Amino acid sequence: ERRLVLLKALEDASLPKPESMRWYRKAGNGVMYACFATPEDMKRVLSVSNFRVDGAQSKVYRISAPHKRKEPEAKAKAPEVRKAPKVDEGEQAKGKGKGKAGGKQSKGGDRPAHQAACFICGSAEHLVSECSDQPRAVVFVGPALDAAE
Protein backbone atom coordinates (compact mmCIF):
# COMPACT_ATOMS: atom_id res chain seq x y z
CA GLU A 1 0.00 0.00 0.00
CA ARG A 2 1.33 3.45 -0.98
CA ARG A 3 0.52 5.06 2.35
CA LEU A 4 2.42 2.47 4.37
CA VAL A 5 5.47 2.71 2.10
CA LEU A 6 5.57 6.50 2.49
CA LEU A 7 4.97 6.37 6.26
CA LYS A 8 7.87 3.93 6.64
CA ALA A 9 10.16 6.19 4.58
CA LEU A 10 9.27 9.19 6.75
CA GLU A 11 9.85 7.17 9.92
CA ASP A 12 13.19 5.85 8.62
CA ALA A 13 14.29 9.43 7.94
CA SER A 14 13.13 10.55 11.43
CA LEU A 15 10.59 12.88 9.87
CA PRO A 16 7.14 13.77 11.22
CA LYS A 17 4.10 11.71 10.28
CA PRO A 18 1.54 13.58 8.15
CA GLU A 19 -1.96 14.22 9.47
CA SER A 20 -3.48 13.20 6.14
CA MET A 21 -2.40 11.80 2.76
CA ARG A 22 -4.15 11.60 -0.61
CA TRP A 23 -2.89 9.73 -3.65
CA TYR A 24 -3.64 10.80 -7.22
CA ARG A 25 -2.59 9.58 -10.63
CA LYS A 26 -1.51 12.49 -12.79
CA ALA A 27 -0.40 12.05 -16.39
CA GLY A 28 0.38 8.39 -15.80
CA ASN A 29 2.40 8.96 -12.60
CA GLY A 30 1.29 8.60 -9.02
CA VAL A 31 1.80 11.41 -6.53
CA MET A 32 1.02 11.58 -2.82
CA TYR A 33 -0.18 14.80 -1.25
CA ALA A 34 0.52 15.01 2.48
CA CYS A 35 -0.55 17.55 5.08
CA PHE A 36 1.49 17.93 8.27
CA ALA A 37 0.50 19.24 11.70
CA THR A 38 2.53 22.44 11.41
CA PRO A 39 4.35 24.48 8.75
CA GLU A 40 7.57 23.66 10.66
CA ASP A 41 6.97 19.91 10.16
CA MET A 42 6.42 20.55 6.45
CA LYS A 43 9.68 22.52 6.28
CA ARG A 44 11.57 19.66 7.98
CA VAL A 45 10.36 17.27 5.29
CA LEU A 46 11.32 19.70 2.51
CA SER A 47 14.80 20.14 3.96
CA VAL A 48 15.77 16.49 3.51
CA SER A 49 17.96 15.74 0.53
CA ASN A 50 18.13 12.29 -1.05
CA PHE A 51 14.71 11.23 0.26
CA ARG A 52 14.01 7.59 -0.59
CA VAL A 53 10.70 5.76 -0.61
CA ASP A 54 10.96 1.96 -0.72
CA GLY A 55 14.59 2.32 -1.85
CA ALA A 56 13.79 4.60 -4.78
CA GLN A 57 14.77 8.26 -5.03
CA SER A 58 11.72 10.47 -4.52
CA LYS A 59 11.21 14.20 -4.75
CA VAL A 60 9.32 16.39 -2.32
CA TYR A 61 7.78 19.67 -3.42
CA ARG A 62 6.04 22.44 -1.60
CA ILE A 63 2.55 23.00 -2.91
CA SER A 64 2.31 26.50 -4.25
CA ALA A 65 -0.81 26.97 -6.28
CA PRO A 66 -0.80 30.14 -8.34
CA HIS A 67 -2.95 32.90 -6.92
CA LYS A 68 -5.56 34.34 -9.19
CA ARG A 69 -4.38 37.64 -10.60
CA LYS A 70 -6.88 40.41 -10.03
CA GLU A 71 -7.51 42.59 -13.05
CA PRO A 72 -9.31 45.90 -13.24
CA GLU A 73 -13.04 45.38 -13.73
CA ALA A 74 -12.94 46.99 -17.17
CA LYS A 75 -10.42 44.39 -18.37
CA ALA A 76 -11.80 41.42 -16.46
CA LYS A 77 -11.85 38.23 -18.50
CA ALA A 78 -14.30 35.37 -18.37
CA PRO A 79 -13.19 32.68 -15.89
CA GLU A 80 -10.89 30.08 -17.40
CA VAL A 81 -12.17 26.52 -17.30
CA ARG A 82 -9.50 24.08 -16.17
CA LYS A 83 -9.49 20.37 -16.85
CA ALA A 84 -9.67 18.08 -13.86
CA PRO A 85 -6.55 15.96 -13.31
CA LYS A 86 -6.73 12.29 -14.21
CA VAL A 87 -7.50 10.13 -11.19
CA ASP A 88 -6.92 6.40 -11.01
CA GLU A 89 -10.35 4.77 -11.30
CA GLY A 90 -9.43 2.01 -8.84
CA GLU A 91 -8.58 4.51 -6.13
CA GLN A 92 -11.67 6.56 -6.86
CA ALA A 93 -13.87 3.46 -6.59
CA LYS A 94 -12.35 2.69 -3.19
CA GLY A 95 -13.25 6.17 -1.98
CA LYS A 96 -9.68 7.40 -2.27
CA GLY A 97 -8.11 9.89 -4.61
CA LYS A 98 -10.92 12.41 -4.80
CA GLY A 99 -12.93 14.26 -2.22
CA LYS A 100 -16.23 13.05 -0.83
CA ALA A 101 -18.19 14.88 -3.52
CA GLY A 102 -15.95 13.52 -6.28
CA GLY A 103 -15.63 16.82 -8.11
CA LYS A 104 -19.37 17.31 -8.60
CA GLN A 105 -21.08 20.68 -8.50
CA SER A 106 -20.48 22.40 -5.17
CA LYS A 107 -23.30 23.72 -3.00
CA GLY A 108 -22.48 27.29 -3.95
CA GLY A 109 -22.72 26.49 -7.65
CA ASP A 110 -19.55 28.45 -8.37
CA ARG A 111 -17.47 25.53 -9.69
CA PRO A 112 -18.01 23.63 -12.91
CA ALA A 113 -19.17 20.04 -12.38
CA HIS A 114 -16.00 18.64 -14.03
CA GLN A 115 -13.52 20.35 -11.66
CA ALA A 116 -11.77 18.07 -9.18
CA ALA A 117 -11.70 18.34 -5.43
CA CYS A 118 -8.82 19.93 -3.54
CA PHE A 119 -5.74 17.67 -3.71
CA ILE A 120 -4.71 18.56 -0.17
CA CYS A 121 -7.84 18.09 1.93
CA GLY A 122 -10.21 16.41 -0.53
CA SER A 123 -12.92 19.05 -0.20
CA ALA A 124 -15.12 19.63 -3.22
CA GLU A 125 -15.83 23.14 -1.97
CA HIS A 126 -12.51 24.69 -3.03
CA LEU A 127 -9.33 24.16 -5.06
CA VAL A 128 -5.71 23.89 -3.88
CA SER A 129 -5.13 27.64 -4.25
CA GLU A 130 -7.89 28.31 -1.71
CA CYS A 131 -7.07 25.53 0.79
CA SER A 132 -6.26 26.64 4.33
CA ASP A 133 -4.00 23.57 4.70
CA GLN A 134 -1.68 24.64 1.85
CA PRO A 135 1.03 26.12 4.16
CA ARG A 136 1.43 22.68 5.79
CA ALA A 137 1.31 20.47 2.69
CA VAL A 138 3.79 18.85 0.31
CA VAL A 139 3.60 16.52 -2.66
CA PHE A 140 5.80 13.41 -2.95
CA VAL A 141 6.72 12.18 -6.44
CA GLY A 142 8.61 8.99 -7.16
CA PRO A 143 8.44 5.55 -8.73
CA ALA A 144 7.67 3.79 -5.43
CA LEU A 145 4.51 5.84 -5.05
CA ASP A 146 3.44 5.08 -8.58
CA ALA A 147 3.97 1.32 -8.39
CA ALA A 148 3.04 0.50 -4.80
CA GLU A 149 -0.42 -0.94 -4.34
GIGIQUI-V813130 format. One record per residue. SS is DSSP state (a for helix, b for strand, c for the rest). BURIAL is + if it has 9 or more other C-alpha atoms within 8 Angstrom, else -. Layout:
# GIGIQUI-V813130
ss & burial
SS & BURIAL
SS & BURIAL
This chain:
# GIGIQUI-V813130
ss & burial
c & -
a & +
a & -
a & -
a & +
a & +
a & +
a & +
a & +
a & +
a & +
a & -
c & -
c & -
c & +
c & +
c & -
c & +
c & -
b & -
b & +
b & +
b & +
b & +
b & +
b & +
c & -
c & -
b & -
b & +
b & +
b & +
b & +
b & +
b & +
c & +
c & -
c & -
a & +
a & -
a & +
a & +
a & -
a & +
a & +
a & +
c & -
c & -
c & -
c & -
c & +
b & +
b & +
c & -
c & -
b & +
b & +
b & +
b & -
b & +
b & -
b & -
c & +
c & -
c & -
c & -
c & -
c & -
c & -
c & -
c & -
c & -
a & -
a & -
a & -
c & -
c & -
c & -
c & -
c & -
c & -
c & -
c & -
c & -
c & -
c & -
c & +
c & +
a & -
a & -
a & +
a & +
a & -
c & -
c & -
c & +
c & +
c & +
c & +
c & -
c & +
c & +
c & +
c & +
c & +
c & +
c & -
c & -
c & -
c & -
c & -
c & +
c & -
c & +
c & +
c & +
c & +
c & +
c & +
c & +
c & +
c & +
c & +
c & +
c & -
c & +
c & +
a & +
a & +
a & -
c & +
c & -
c & +
a & +
a & -
a & +
b & +
b & +
b & +
b & +
b & +
b & +
a & +
a & +
a & +
a & +
a & -
c & -
c & -
